[in-house]
Amino acid sequence: MDSNFDQELIDAIFKSVWSKKAIEREKNEDAETSKGEERAGTSKKNRPTSANSNAVRLSCELLRLFVTEAVQRAATIAEAEGGNKIEATHLERILPQLLLDF
Amino acid sequence: MDPVTMEECFDGSDAEKEDDDEEEATTHLRDRFRLSTINIAETEAKNNTMEISPSVIVCISDLAFKYAEQLADDLELFAHHANRKTVNMNDVILCAHRNRHLADRLKSISYDLKAKEPHSEKKRKKSSNKEDKALPSVVHIDSC
């Protein structure tokens, strides 16, 4: 059975990033418009972004692919060097290409 | 403590406490993320009949977490560009558009998810596992 990331966990990570950015946006807007009347309308506009469940599921899959690719590529290098344990040096070798591919 | 913020707002300690809470929440998420990564990485290593040193897993986990945060940024920008407040599957596929193999893989998964939409929750989970086995578990990208 393939293990994957918890959807709820990935959703929580996304939400924490988005709410942080929403707060920042609100602060910026507050600094620009100091009038109290206009502020009432902006709270709705600055609601943090959300994701639908399929998008979160797909993101889980994307992150799982990232991890499995990293392990598999490092395993290839480790095997070529005749070892049977993946060490940091193997990861170092594959890291540049991995980061370019994602 | 930053003296400037203390002067500017009276509830400086409150703001700092909020920052601490936020940091704590992120650390908690990072730890949970790490646990999932350990699971996935060890399964994958076992499939390759390899051992994997814990420090490598921690490193991969931190990389993946950073990637997840970056992904959140990108997804938000894409959704807002389309005048949406909700991220959908196309935004996720767009994130991987530079890598054709990856984008194709995500597209095929997205079709499966869409097809299963009207059915019940249980059915969806069961067949998504089947689909995983049918496809190769890893996308091989030619590197030069």
gemmi code that builds the backbone of each chain (N, CA, C; Angstrom):
import gemmi

chains = {
    "A": [
        ("MET", (0.826, -1.211, 0.000), (0.000, 0.000, 0.000), (0.858, 1.257, 0.000)),
        ("ASP", (0.516, 2.174, -0.852), (1.279, 3.412, -0.911), (0.831, 4.369, 0.186)),
        ("SER", (1.799, 4.883, 0.931), (1.443, 5.893, 1.917), (1.504, 7.253, 1.252)),
        ("ASN", (0.652, 8.121, 1.703), (0.650, 9.463, 1.130), (0.479, 10.469, 2.258)),
        ("PHE", (0.657, 11.738, 1.925), (0.458, 12.777, 2.925), (-1.015, 12.874, 3.292)),
        ("ASP", (-1.248, 13.293, 4.524), (-2.597, 13.500, 5.004), (-3.167, 14.752, 4.330)),
        ("GLN", (-4.339, 14.608, 3.723), (-4.952, 15.773, 3.056), (-5.158, 16.924, 4.019)),
        ("GLU", (-5.599, 16.548, 5.207), (-5.916, 17.579, 6.200), (-4.653, 18.347, 6.592)),
        ("LEU", (-3.520, 17.620, 6.629), (-2.232, 18.253, 6.974), (-1.803, 19.247, 5.898)),
        ("ILE", (-1.886, 18.824, 4.641), (-1.476, 19.705, 3.538), (-2.387, 20.925, 3.490)),
        ("ASP", (-3.675, 20.684, 3.706), (-4.638, 21.783, 3.732), (-4.260, 22.782, 4.831)),
        ("ALA", (-3.860, 22.257, 5.985), (-3.495, 23.129, 7.112), (-2.263, 23.960, 6.774)),
        ("ILE", (-1.287, 23.340, 6.101), (-0.074, 24.077, 5.721), (-0.425, 25.203, 4.750)),
        ("PHE", (-1.231, 24.869, 3.727), (-1.647, 25.887, 2.755), (-2.372, 27.021, 3.459)),
        ("LYS", (-3.295, 26.630, 4.345), (-4.119, 27.649, 5.004), (-3.265, 28.578, 5.849)),
        ("SER", (-2.247, 28.031, 6.517), (-1.414, 28.883, 7.372), (-0.661, 29.901, 6.515)),
        ("VAL", (-0.189, 29.459, 5.334), (0.500, 30.399, 4.439), (-0.467, 31.464, 3.943)),
        ("TRP", (-1.667, 31.021, 3.559), (-2.624, 31.952, 2.975), (-3.150, 32.951, 3.992)),
        ("SER", (-3.384, 32.481, 5.204), (-3.921, 33.429, 6.195), (-2.860, 34.445, 6.577)),
        ("LYS", (-1.582, 34.003, 6.594), (-0.499, 34.945, 6.869), (-0.487, 36.050, 5.815)),
        ("LYS", (-0.648, 35.638, 4.552), (-0.611, 36.623, 3.471), (-1.843, 37.527, 3.504)),
        ("ALA", (-2.975, 36.965, 3.896), (-4.206, 37.764, 3.965), (-4.069, 38.849, 5.025)),
        ("ILE", (-3.455, 38.480, 6.163), (-3.253, 39.466, 7.233), (-2.335, 40.583, 6.752)),
        ("GLU", (-1.289, 40.177, 6.017), (-0.356, 41.164, 5.478), (-1.058, 42.126, 4.524)),
        ("ARG", (-1.884, 41.544, 3.649), (-2.617, 42.375, 2.685), (-3.495, 43.383, 3.417)),
        ("GLU", (-4.160, 42.894, 4.446), (-5.065, 43.756, 5.201), (-4.303, 44.912, 5.841)),
        ("LYS", (-3.119, 44.579, 6.365), (-2.298, 45.617, 6.993), (-1.918, 46.680, 5.975)),
        ("ASN", (-1.489, 46.220, 4.796), (-1.084, 47.162, 3.752), (-2.234, 48.071, 3.358)),
        ("GLU", (-3.410, 47.459, 3.229), (-4.562, 48.230, 2.812), (-4.965, 49.227, 3.891)),
        ("ASP", (-4.862, 48.797, 5.130), (-5.191, 49.683, 6.243), (-4.272, 50.898, 6.266)),
        ("ALA", (-3.020, 50.666, 5.942), (-2.068, 51.768, 5.932), (-2.404, 52.761, 4.821)),
        ("GLU", (-2.901, 52.206, 3.698), (-3.232, 53.078, 2.566), (-4.508, 53.869, 2.821)),
        ("THR", (-5.557, 53.174, 3.208), (-6.836, 53.842, 3.446), (-7.090, 53.904, 4.943)),
        ("SER", (-6.928, 55.091, 5.481), (-7.096, 55.227, 6.926), (-8.548, 55.518, 7.299)),
        ("LYS", (-9.412, 55.645, 6.286), (-10.822, 55.930, 6.579), (-11.522, 54.674, 7.098)),
        ("GLY", (-12.294, 54.873, 8.150), (-12.979, 53.741, 8.775), (-14.070, 53.160, 7.909)),
        ("GLU", (-14.698, 53.968, 7.083), (-15.841, 53.497, 6.290), (-15.398, 52.465, 5.268)),
        ("GLU", (-14.234, 52.729, 4.666), (-13.805, 51.835, 3.595), (-13.301, 50.501, 4.119)),
        ("ARG", (-12.937, 50.502, 5.373), (-12.354, 49.288, 5.943), (-13.378, 48.146, 6.034)),
        ("ALA", (-14.633, 48.530, 6.217), (-15.672, 47.511, 6.355), (-15.741, 46.628, 5.113)),
        ("GLY", (-15.557, 47.255, 3.945), (-15.667, 46.488, 2.709), (-14.469, 45.591, 2.463)),
        ("THR", (-13.306, 45.992, 2.968), (-12.093, 45.260, 2.628), (-11.983, 43.925, 3.358)),
        ("SER", (-12.631, 43.810, 4.492), (-12.492, 42.568, 5.266), (-12.976, 41.369, 4.449)),
        ("LYS", (-14.022, 41.608, 3.651), (-14.550, 40.522, 2.831), (-13.601, 40.248, 1.654)),
        ("LYS", (-13.056, 41.319, 1.114), (-12.173, 41.188, -0.039), (-10.892, 40.447, 0.351)),
        ("ASN", (-10.476, 40.630, 1.600), (-9.203, 40.061, 2.024), (-9.330, 38.698, 2.687)),
        ("ARG", (-10.462, 38.067, 2.484), (-10.622, 36.726, 3.047), (-9.535, 35.820, 2.461)),
        ("PRO", (-8.898, 34.989, 3.313), (-7.818, 34.152, 2.764), (-8.323, 33.180, 1.700)),
        ("THR", (-7.400, 32.815, 0.819), (-7.706, 31.861, -0.244), (-8.023, 30.497, 0.356)),
        ("SER", (-8.815, 29.722, -0.354), (-9.061, 28.343, 0.094), (-8.852, 27.420, -1.102)),
        ("ALA", (-8.869, 26.117, -0.840), (-8.646, 25.153, -1.916), (-9.755, 24.118, -1.906)),
        ("ASN", (-10.167, 23.654, -3.074), (-11.155, 22.562, -3.060), (-10.456, 21.226, -2.808)),
        ("SER", (-11.245, 20.243, -2.423), (-10.648, 19.013, -1.880), (-9.812, 18.285, -2.936)),
        ("ASN", (-10.275, 18.326, -4.200), (-9.504, 17.647, -5.238), (-8.146, 18.306, -5.457)),
        ("ALA", (-8.123, 19.637, -5.345), (-6.855, 20.346, -5.511), (-5.887, 19.950, -4.399)),
        ("VAL", (-6.397, 19.818, -3.184), (-5.541, 19.408, -2.072), (-5.034, 17.983, -2.300)),
        ("ARG", (-5.937, 17.131, -2.785), (-5.545, 15.743, -3.039), (-4.432, 15.680, -4.090)),
        ("LEU", (-4.579, 16.500, -5.105), (-3.567, 16.537, -6.170), (-2.240, 17.093, -5.637)),
        ("SER", (-2.316, 18.056, -4.747), (-1.098, 18.606, -4.149), (-0.392, 17.557, -3.301)),
        ("CYS", (-1.172, 16.755, -2.580), (-0.582, 15.652, -1.805), (0.213, 14.742, -2.733)),
        ("GLU", (-0.392, 14.450, -3.871), (0.244, 13.561, -4.837), (1.546, 14.179, -5.354)),
        ("LEU", (1.504, 15.485, -5.632), (2.687, 16.200, -6.128), (3.810, 16.154, -5.095)),
        ("LEU", (3.476, 16.357, -3.831), (4.497, 16.336, -2.778), (5.024, 14.930, -2.565)),
        ("ARG", (4.135, 13.937, -2.708), (4.588, 12.555, -2.570), (5.569, 12.215, -3.684)),
        ("LEU", (5.269, 12.684, -4.895), (6.177, 12.446, -6.023), (7.539, 13.078, -5.759)),
        ("PHE", (7.526, 14.260, -5.151), (8.793, 14.934, -4.824), (9.644, 14.053, -3.916)),
        ("VAL", (9.028, 13.515, -2.875), (9.772, 12.688, -1.914), (10.229, 11.379, -2.555)),
        ("THR", (9.336, 10.721, -3.297), (9.723, 9.433, -3.880), (10.807, 9.620, -4.939)),
        ("GLU", (10.717, 10.704, -5.692), (11.765, 10.976, -6.678), (13.116, 11.166, -5.999)),
        ("ALA", (13.107, 11.941, -4.915), (14.359, 12.194, -4.197), (14.973, 10.877, -3.728)),
        ("VAL", (14.147, 10.016, -3.126), (14.653, 8.748, -2.599), (15.133, 7.856, -3.731)),
        ("GLN", (14.321, 7.774, -4.789), (14.665, 6.866, -5.881), (15.954, 7.280, -6.597)),
        ("ARG", (16.100, 8.579, -6.835), (17.310, 9.040, -7.512), (18.537, 8.838, -6.638)),
        ("ALA", (18.382, 9.138, -5.336), (19.513, 8.936, -4.425), (19.854, 7.453, -4.347)),
        ("ALA", (18.834, 6.597, -4.403), (19.067, 5.155, -4.356), (19.861, 4.697, -5.573)),
        ("THR", (19.565, 5.286, -6.724), (20.303, 4.934, -7.939), (21.787, 5.246, -7.788)),
        ("ILE", (22.081, 6.426, -7.241), (23.475, 6.818, -7.029), (24.139, 5.886, -6.015)),
        ("ALA", (23.445, 5.607, -4.924), (24.001, 4.747, -3.873), (24.318, 3.363, -4.433)),
        ("GLU", (23.411, 2.882, -5.294), (23.601, 1.563, -5.883), (24.818, 1.571, -6.805)),
        ("ALA", (24.971, 2.645, -7.562), (26.099, 2.748, -8.489), (27.422, 2.753, -7.732)),
        ("GLU", (27.370, 3.274, -6.502), (28.597, 3.318, -5.714), (28.792, 2.042, -4.900)),
        ("GLY", (27.865, 1.121, -5.052), (28.022, -0.191, -4.427), (27.568, -0.274, -2.982)),
        ("GLY", (26.985, 0.770, -2.463), (26.497, 0.729, -1.092), (25.059, 0.257, -1.027)),
        ("ASN", (24.575, 0.028, 0.181), (23.153, -0.292, 0.299), (22.458, 0.623, 1.301)),
        ("LYS", (23.094, 1.763, 1.546), (22.458, 2.745, 2.402), (22.580, 4.122, 1.767)),
        ("ILE", (21.444, 4.839, 1.763), (21.457, 6.175, 1.168), (22.016, 7.169, 2.177)),
        ("GLU", (23.115, 7.831, 1.792), (23.755, 8.798, 2.679), (23.591, 10.206, 2.133)),
        ("ALA", (24.025, 11.165, 2.940), (23.855, 12.578, 2.571), (24.566, 12.912, 1.260)),
        ("THR", (25.737, 12.265, 1.034), (26.487, 12.588, -0.196), (25.690, 12.212, -1.444)),
        ("HIS", (24.903, 11.133, -1.344), (24.094, 10.720, -2.492), (23.009, 11.751, -2.782)),
        ("LEU", (22.420, 12.251, -1.700), (21.392, 13.275, -1.862), (21.985, 14.532, -2.488)),
        ("GLU", (23.190, 14.870, -2.041), (23.857, 16.059, -2.584), (24.023, 15.964, -4.095)),
        ("ARG", (24.343, 14.758, -4.555), (24.579, 14.576, -5.990), (23.332, 14.826, -6.816)),
        ("ILE", (22.172, 14.381, -6.303), (20.953, 14.467, -7.123), (20.175, 15.754, -6.878)),
        ("LEU", (20.551, 16.491, -5.845), (19.745, 17.637, -5.430), (19.556, 18.711, -6.508)),
        ("PRO", (20.636, 19.157, -7.199), (20.441, 20.230, -8.177), (19.402, 19.882, -9.243)),
        ("GLN", (19.535, 18.693, -9.844), (18.600, 18.306, -10.894), (17.186, 18.147, -10.341)),
        ("LEU", (17.088, 17.622, -9.123), (15.763, 17.427, -8.507), (15.045, 18.763, -8.343)),
        ("LEU", (15.781, 19.749, -7.850), (15.156, 21.050, -7.611), (14.803, 21.729, -8.930)),
        ("LEU", (15.569, 21.450, -9.978), (15.226, 22.015, -11.283), (13.969, 21.363, -11.851)),
        ("ASP", (13.765, 20.085, -11.497), (12.643, 19.346, -12.076), (11.320, 19.634, -11.376)),
        ("PHE", (11.380, 20.256, -10.187), (10.121, 20.527, -9.470), (9.877, 22.024, -9.292)),
    ],
    "B": [
        ("MET", (14.006, 41.878, 21.867), (12.778, 42.586, 21.509), (13.111, 43.851, 20.733)),
        ("ASP", (12.347, 44.127, 19.729), (12.610, 45.273, 18.883), (12.055, 46.537, 19.531)),
        ("PRO", (12.914, 47.511, 19.809), (12.445, 48.708, 20.498), (11.470, 49.537, 19.667)),
        ("VAL", (11.613, 49.481, 18.335), (10.762, 50.306, 17.479), (9.305, 49.874, 17.585)),
        ("THR", (9.092, 48.565, 17.563), (7.707, 48.093, 17.624), (7.083, 48.416, 18.973)),
        ("MET", (7.915, 48.429, 20.002), (7.404, 48.752, 21.335), (6.861, 50.174, 21.370)),
        ("GLU", (7.573, 51.078, 20.713), (7.137, 52.464, 20.712), (5.883, 52.648, 19.879)),
        ("GLU", (5.833, 51.907, 18.782), (4.745, 52.139, 17.835), (3.400, 51.630, 18.336)),
        ("CYS", (3.390, 50.468, 18.939), (2.103, 49.961, 19.408), (2.207, 49.601, 20.887)),
        ("PHE", (1.119, 49.852, 21.571), (1.115, 49.644, 23.015), (1.079, 48.158, 23.374)),
        ("ASP", (0.388, 47.405, 22.536), (0.258, 45.977, 22.854), (1.379, 45.181, 22.195)),
        ("GLY", (2.601, 45.649, 22.365), (3.754, 44.998, 21.763), (3.918, 43.564, 22.228)),
        ("SER", (3.662, 43.334, 23.498), (3.823, 41.980, 24.032), (2.784, 41.034, 23.430)),
        ("ASP", (1.588, 41.564, 23.174), (0.532, 40.754, 22.575), (0.918, 40.314, 21.160)),
        ("ALA", (1.457, 41.295, 20.427), (1.841, 40.998, 19.048), (2.941, 39.942, 19.028)),
        ("GLU", (3.835, 40.049, 19.987), (4.934, 39.096, 20.049), (4.411, 37.698, 20.381)),
        ("LYS", (3.432, 37.678, 21.269), (2.863, 36.394, 21.671), (2.185, 35.731, 20.472)),
        ("GLU", (1.544, 36.556, 19.671), (0.882, 36.047, 18.479), (1.915, 35.441, 17.533)),
        ("ASP", (3.046, 36.147, 17.394), (4.119, 35.649, 16.546), (4.624, 34.303, 17.042)),
        ("ASP", (4.756, 34.202, 18.366), (5.213, 32.951, 18.968), (4.237, 31.823, 18.669)),
        ("ASP", (2.942, 32.142, 18.810), (1.913, 31.140, 18.541), (1.991, 30.661, 17.101)),
        ("GLU", (2.204, 31.630, 16.221), (2.261, 31.317, 14.803), (3.446, 30.401, 14.522)),
        ("GLU", (4.578, 30.746, 15.143), (5.779, 29.959, 14.938), (5.575, 28.535, 15.457)),
        ("GLU", (4.901, 28.474, 16.606), (4.640, 27.171, 17.213), (3.764, 26.325, 16.302)),
        ("ALA", (2.758, 26.980, 15.721), (1.857, 26.263, 14.819), (2.623, 25.738, 13.614)),
        ("THR", (3.527, 26.566, 13.074), (4.320, 26.132, 11.919), (5.217, 24.965, 12.292)),
        ("THR", (5.818, 25.052, 13.484), (6.682, 23.960, 13.930), (5.885, 22.664, 14.064)),
        ("HIS", (4.681, 22.800, 14.587), (3.820, 21.627, 14.743), (3.509, 21.008, 13.386)),
        ("LEU", (3.157, 21.872, 12.427), (2.864, 21.379, 11.073), (4.089, 20.706, 10.474)),
        ("ARG", (5.266, 21.327, 10.697), (6.507, 20.778, 10.149), (6.782, 19.385, 10.722)),
        ("ASP", (6.519, 19.222, 12.018), (6.748, 17.920, 12.643), (5.807, 16.853, 12.083)),
        ("ARG", (4.549, 17.243, 11.926), (3.595, 16.276, 11.363), (3.979, 15.914, 9.939)),
        ("PHE", (4.424, 16.934, 9.201), (4.860, 16.723, 7.822), (6.042, 15.761, 7.783)),
        ("ARG", (6.935, 15.927, 8.769), (8.126, 15.081, 8.822), (7.748, 13.622, 9.045)),
        ("LEU", (6.774, 13.398, 9.912), (6.333, 12.025, 10.186), (5.812, 11.359, 8.907)),
        ("SER", (5.004, 12.110, 8.153), (4.485, 11.555, 6.895), (5.620, 11.259, 5.929)),
        ("THR", (6.588, 12.183, 5.882), (7.709, 11.998, 4.958), (8.507, 10.753, 5.315)),
        ("ILE", (8.717, 10.533, 6.621), (9.466, 9.351, 7.059), (8.782, 8.092, 6.541)),
        ("ASN", (7.447, 8.067, 6.673), (6.671, 6.930, 6.185), (6.892, 6.694, 4.707)),
        ("ILE", (6.719, 7.755, 3.934), (6.794, 7.645, 2.477), (8.202, 7.262, 2.044)),
        ("ALA", (9.207, 7.945, 2.628), (10.591, 7.718, 2.211), (11.028, 6.295, 2.551)),
        ("GLU", (10.613, 5.805, 3.727), (11.061, 4.457, 4.110), (10.388, 3.389, 3.275)),
        ("THR", (9.112, 3.619, 2.932), (8.439, 2.682, 2.033), (9.157, 2.635, 0.693)),
        ("GLU", (9.497, 3.821, 0.191), (10.134, 3.922, -1.119), (11.530, 3.273, -1.086)),
        ("ALA", (12.262, 3.492, 0.005), (13.596, 2.901, 0.123), (13.492, 1.379, 0.166)),
        ("LYS", (12.470, 0.893, 0.878), (12.284, -0.546, 0.976), (11.978, -1.131, -0.395)),
        ("ASN", (11.189, -0.405, -1.186), (10.882, -0.852, -2.547), (12.144, -0.967, -3.385)),
        ("ASN", (13.133, -0.130, -3.073), (14.396, -0.164, -3.807), (15.435, -1.051, -3.120)),
        ("THR", (14.988, -1.798, -2.112), (15.874, -2.618, -1.270), (17.100, -1.827, -0.830)),
        ("MET", (16.831, -0.673, -0.275), (17.891, 0.209, 0.213), (17.571, 0.636, 1.636)),
        ("GLU", (18.633, 0.939, 2.355), (18.429, 1.592, 3.647), (18.579, 3.086, 3.429)),
        ("ILE", (17.972, 3.849, 4.306), (18.111, 5.295, 4.154), (18.443, 5.889, 5.519)),
        ("SER", (19.457, 6.759, 5.528), (19.875, 7.298, 6.831), (18.901, 8.393, 7.264)),
        ("PRO", (18.605, 8.454, 8.569), (17.593, 9.395, 9.069), (17.874, 10.849, 8.710)),
        ("SER", (19.170, 11.212, 8.683), (19.480, 12.615, 8.385), (19.051, 12.983, 6.966)),
        ("VAL", (19.139, 12.010, 6.048), (18.717, 12.263, 4.671), (17.211, 12.498, 4.620)),
        ("ILE", (16.465, 11.689, 5.392), (15.005, 11.847, 5.404), (14.625, 13.221, 5.944)),
        ("VAL", (15.286, 13.630, 7.029), (14.993, 14.947, 7.613), (15.238, 16.044, 6.590)),
        ("CYS", (16.337, 15.882, 5.856), (16.687, 16.866, 4.836), (15.619, 16.919, 3.742)),
        ("ILE", (15.229, 15.750, 3.256), (14.207, 15.696, 2.208), (12.895, 16.290, 2.719)),
        ("SER", (12.588, 15.991, 3.968), (11.345, 16.492, 4.556), (11.320, 18.016, 4.606)),
        ("ASP", (12.453, 18.602, 5.026), (12.515, 20.065, 5.086), (12.411, 20.678, 3.690)),
        ("LEU", (13.046, 20.008, 2.726), (12.942, 20.482, 1.343), (11.500, 20.445, 0.867)),
        ("ALA", (10.832, 19.322, 1.162), (9.451, 19.158, 0.703), (8.535, 20.164, 1.385)),
        ("PHE", (8.822, 20.463, 2.650), (7.998, 21.442, 3.376), (8.150, 22.833, 2.753)),
        ("LYS", (9.390, 23.181, 2.446), (9.633, 24.468, 1.771), (8.901, 24.502, 0.439)),
        ("TYR", (8.959, 23.365, -0.263), (8.294, 23.257, -1.555), (6.787, 23.445, -1.385)),
        ("ALA", (6.241, 22.884, -0.313), (4.801, 23.004, -0.059), (4.409, 24.462, 0.168)),
        ("GLU", (5.258, 25.183, 0.907), (4.955, 26.592, 1.173), (5.028, 27.405, -0.122)),
        ("GLN", (6.031, 27.072, -0.934), (6.173, 27.732, -2.223), (4.960, 27.441, -3.105)),
        ("LEU", (4.518, 26.195, -3.027), (3.354, 25.755, -3.791), (2.127, 26.569, -3.391)),
        ("ALA", (1.972, 26.796, -2.089), (0.835, 27.571, -1.603), (0.866, 28.981, -2.179)),
        ("ASP", (2.046, 29.569, -2.192), (2.212, 30.911, -2.771), (1.777, 30.934, -4.231)),
        ("ASP", (2.325, 29.973, -4.999), (2.033, 29.923, -6.429), (0.539, 29.715, -6.673)),
        ("LEU", (-0.042, 28.758, -5.929), (-1.452, 28.431, -6.135), (-2.327, 29.650, -5.892)),
        ("GLU", (-1.990, 30.398, -4.837), (-2.781, 31.587, -4.532), (-2.688, 32.602, -5.676)),
        ("LEU", (-1.463, 32.811, -6.158), (-1.276, 33.772, -7.250), (-2.057, 33.348, -8.490)),
        ("PHE", (-1.997, 32.057, -8.829), (-2.711, 31.577, -10.011), (-4.212, 31.780, -9.854)),
        ("ALA", (-4.724, 31.426, -8.676), (-6.169, 31.531, -8.442), (-6.607, 32.987, -8.514)),
        ("HIS", (-5.828, 33.871, -7.884), (-6.195, 35.288, -7.898), (-6.118, 35.873, -9.294)),
        ("HIS", (-5.152, 35.367, -10.077), (-5.018, 35.853, -11.444), (-6.275, 35.515, -12.250)),
        ("ALA", (-6.899, 34.404, -11.912), (-8.126, 34.002, -12.596), (-9.354, 34.551, -11.880)),
        ("ASN", (-9.150, 35.520, -10.987), (-10.242, 36.121, -10.221), (-11.028, 35.109, -9.400)),
        ("ARG", (-10.308, 34.170, -8.832), (-10.963, 33.167, -7.987), (-10.431, 33.284, -6.571)),
        ("LYS", (-11.218, 32.808, -5.626), (-10.766, 32.770, -4.230), (-10.455, 31.327, -3.824)),
        ("THR", (-10.794, 30.404, -4.722), (-10.603, 28.987, -4.414), (-9.637, 28.372, -5.410)),
        ("VAL", (-8.697, 27.615, -4.883), (-7.717, 26.943, -5.745), (-8.342, 25.686, -6.312)),
        ("ASN", (-8.203, 25.442, -7.605), (-8.703, 24.182, -8.161), (-7.565, 23.367, -8.771)),
        ("MET", (-7.943, 22.219, -9.347), (-6.913, 21.282, -9.801), (-6.050, 21.852, -10.921)),
        ("ASN", (-6.656, 22.692, -11.770), (-5.872, 23.258, -12.874), (-4.716, 24.104, -12.365)),
        ("ASP", (-4.930, 24.782, -11.243), (-3.851, 25.586, -10.665), (-2.683, 24.696, -10.253)),
        ("VAL", (-3.004, 23.541, -9.694), (-1.947, 22.627, -9.257), (-1.159, 22.115, -10.467)),
        ("ILE", (-1.893, 21.786, -11.536), (-1.224, 21.294, -12.740), (-0.330, 22.388, -13.330)),
        ("LEU", (-0.825, 23.612, -13.264), (-0.066, 24.751, -13.776), (1.267, 24.906, -13.042)),
        ("CYS", (1.283, 24.563, -11.760), (2.511, 24.668, -10.961), (3.614, 23.768, -11.521)),
        ("ALA", (3.228, 22.688, -12.167), (4.215, 21.719, -12.638), (4.398, 21.811, -14.147)),
        ("HIS", (3.962, 22.931, -14.751), (3.913, 22.974, -16.209), (5.294, 22.913, -16.847)),
        ("ARG", (6.351, 23.287, -16.102), (7.690, 23.286, -16.688), (8.219, 21.875, -16.928)),
        ("ASN", (7.672, 20.940, -16.168), (8.112, 19.553, -16.313), (6.975, 18.753, -16.949)),
        ("ARG", (7.154, 18.420, -18.223), (6.051, 17.833, -18.973), (5.614, 16.485, -18.391)),
        ("HIS", (6.594, 15.669, -17.973), (6.265, 14.349, -17.422), (5.416, 14.495, -16.170)),
        ("LEU", (5.830, 15.439, -15.356), (5.124, 15.671, -14.098), (3.717, 16.193, -14.368)),
        ("ALA", (3.613, 17.133, -15.310), (2.312, 17.718, -15.626), (1.365, 16.647, -16.170)),
        ("ASP", (1.902, 15.769, -17.052), (1.068, 14.705, -17.609), (0.572, 13.768, -16.521)),
        ("ARG", (1.475, 13.445, -15.613), (1.117, 12.552, -14.513), (0.001, 13.161, -13.660)),
        ("LEU", (0.158, 14.446, -13.344), (-0.849, 15.129, -12.531), (-2.166, 15.214, -13.291)),
        ("LYS", (-2.081, 15.426, -14.601), (-3.311, 15.516, -15.406), (-4.076, 14.208, -15.329)),
        ("SER", (-3.354, 13.103, -15.486), (-4.052, 11.813, -15.479), (-4.690, 11.549, -14.113)),
        ("ILE", (-3.999, 11.962, -13.053), (-4.582, 11.792, -11.721), (-5.815, 12.677, -11.568)),
        ("SER", (-5.716, 13.885, -12.130), (-6.845, 14.816, -11.986), (-8.082, 14.290, -12.726)),
        ("TYR", (-7.865, 13.645, -13.894), (-8.999, 13.060, -14.604), (-9.661, 11.988, -13.753)),
        ("ASP", (-8.827, 11.169, -13.116), (-9.372, 10.106, -12.273), (-10.180, 10.682, -11.121)),
        ("LEU", (-9.642, 11.745, -10.512), (-10.342, 12.358, -9.390), (-11.670, 12.951, -9.852)),
        ("LYS", (-11.647, 13.549, -11.047), (-12.870, 14.159, -11.578), (-13.907, 13.087, -11.861)),
        ("ALA", (-13.445, 11.976, -12.433), (-14.367, 10.900, -12.791), (-15.038, 10.317, -11.563)),
        ("LYS", (-14.306, 10.345, -10.461), (-14.845, 9.719, -9.244), (-15.707, 10.670, -8.442)),
        ("GLU", (-15.721, 11.921, -8.866), (-16.433, 12.964, -8.112), (-17.845, 12.583, -7.674)),
        ("PRO", (-18.718, 12.153, -8.613), (-20.105, 11.929, -8.195), (-20.290, 10.731, -7.277)),
        ("HIS", (-19.305, 9.815, -7.248), (-19.455, 8.614, -6.433), (-19.190, 8.885, -4.967)),
        ("SER", (-19.393, 7.836, -4.199), (-19.254, 7.981, -2.743), (-17.778, 8.079, -2.348)),
        ("GLU", (-17.543, 8.517, -1.136), (-16.193, 8.740, -0.626), (-15.382, 7.437, -0.588)),
        ("LYS", (-16.038, 6.368, -0.169), (-15.316, 5.087, 0.012), (-14.770, 4.589, -1.312)),
        ("LYS", (-15.648, 4.677, -2.324), (-15.278, 4.158, -3.632), (-14.047, 4.910, -4.162)),
        ("ARG", (-14.062, 6.204, -3.952), (-13.003, 7.050, -4.478), (-11.639, 6.625, -3.936)),
        ("LYS", (-11.622, 6.365, -2.643), (-10.342, 6.016, -2.006), (-9.811, 4.703, -2.537)),
        ("LYS", (-10.742, 3.729, -2.645), (-10.353, 2.398, -3.049), (-9.708, 2.426, -4.432)),
        ("SER", (-10.383, 3.086, -5.381), (-9.900, 3.008, -6.747), (-8.690, 3.902, -6.973)),
        ("SER", (-8.517, 4.920, -6.133), (-7.335, 5.755, -6.313), (-6.076, 4.961, -5.994)),
        ("ASN", (-6.198, 4.008, -5.087), (-5.051, 3.151, -4.788), (-4.741, 2.240, -5.962)),
        ("LYS", (-5.820, 1.719, -6.564), (-5.636, 0.844, -7.709), (-4.914, 1.583, -8.826)),
        ("GLU", (-5.352, 2.804, -9.028), (-4.796, 3.622, -10.103), (-3.307, 3.852, -9.873)),
        ("ASP", (-2.935, 4.014, -8.623), (-1.539, 4.250, -8.286), (-0.657, 3.089, -8.711)),
        ("LYS", (-1.224, 1.879, -8.560), (-0.413, 0.707, -8.870), (-0.301, 0.492, -10.370)),
        ("ALA", (-1.358, 0.896, -11.075), (-1.366, 0.681, -12.521), (-0.285, 1.528, -13.198)),
        ("LEU", (-0.116, 2.741, -12.685), (0.887, 3.620, -13.271), (2.240, 3.371, -12.618)),
        ("PRO", (3.325, 3.634, -13.313), (4.636, 3.541, -12.654), (4.701, 4.530, -11.500)),
        ("SER", (5.303, 4.099, -10.408), (5.213, 4.908, -9.195), (6.069, 6.160, -9.288)),
        ("VAL", (6.967, 6.196, -10.231), (7.864, 7.343, -10.299), (7.992, 7.799, -11.746)),
        ("VAL", (8.024, 9.093, -11.924), (8.223, 9.633, -13.257), (9.723, 9.713, -13.497)),
        ("HIS", (10.154, 9.098, -14.555), (11.587, 9.179, -14.843), (11.857, 10.328, -15.783)),
        ("ILE", (12.696, 11.191, -15.365), (13.018, 12.348, -16.193), (14.454, 12.215, -16.645)),
        ("ASP", (14.637, 12.337, -17.935), (15.994, 12.224, -18.458), (16.816, 13.413, -18.005)),
        ("SER", (17.917, 13.105, -17.400), (18.821, 14.194, -17.026), (20.113, 14.016, -17.779)),
        ("CYS", (20.682, 15.114, -18.185), (21.896, 14.983, -18.965), (23.114, 15.301, -18.128)),
    ],
}
model = gemmi.Model(1)
for chain_id, residues in chains.items():
    chain = gemmi.Chain(chain_id)
    for i, (resn, *xyz) in enumerate(residues, 1):
        res = gemmi.Residue()
        res.name, res.seqid = resn, gemmi.SeqId(i, " ")
        for name, pos in zip(("N", "CA", "C"), xyz):
            atom = gemmi.Atom()
            atom.name, atom.element = name, gemmi.Element(name[0])
            atom.pos, atom.b_iso = gemmi.Position(*pos), 0.0
            res.add_atom(atom)
        chain.add_residue(res)
    model.add_chain(chain)
structure = gemmi.Structure()
structure.add_model(model)
structure.setup_entities()
